[in-house]
Amino acid sequence: MRSIGALIVIVALTASGWLIAVPAHAQDARITAVSGAPFQKVAEALERAITEQKMGLVCHANAQRGAAGRGVTIKGNQVLMVFRPDFAIRLLAADPRAGFEAPIRIYVYENADGTATVSYLPPSAVFAPYRNPEVQAIGAELDPIFKAIVDRALAAR
């Protein structure tokens, strides 16, 4: 009986516009590619490419290293969070709410065969919900930079 009541409330809220599901459009834009190179080479190439593209490695979450600290061995798994101060300044000036999205993440993980998969959301997709023209421009400006970073890492041998 309670589940029927809850369903009626959800339907009523949805119909009245109070409860709206937010689509995951950004997830649809995710770019994922598998490299033929060993995981470690791709992970190192990502760091070099970030520097070569004059971006900053704001944070590096290394699950492999964290697990090793507990005496556990896992396959490679890292999240590299990338941005740059000049983009951050422009982004925050345009729409402070968009600051929630920075830095942009690049995810790299080790496959069963020892190769690497790299995945990221293009900045334009990350910033798409913000209807500010400057935020959109920053996303468009960052897209080729992130593509170059990932392409460079995927070319590692």
Sequence and secondary structure as in RCSB ss.txt:
>XXXX:A:sequence
MRSIGALIVIVALTASGWLIAVPAHAQDARITAVSGAPFQKVAEALERAITEQKMGLVCHANAQRGAAGRGVTIK
GNQVLMVFRPDFAIRLLAADPRAGFEAPIRIYVYENADGTATVSYLPPSAVFAPYRNPEVQAIGAELDPIFKAIV
DRALAAR
>XXXX:A:secstr
 HHHHHHHHHHHHHHHTSS     HHHHT EEEEEEEEHHHHHHHHHHHHHHTT EEEEEEEHHHHHHTTT    
 EEEEEEE HHHHHHHHHH GGGGGG SEEEEEEE TTSEEEEEE  HHHHTTT   HHHHHHHHHHHHHHHHHH
HHHHT  
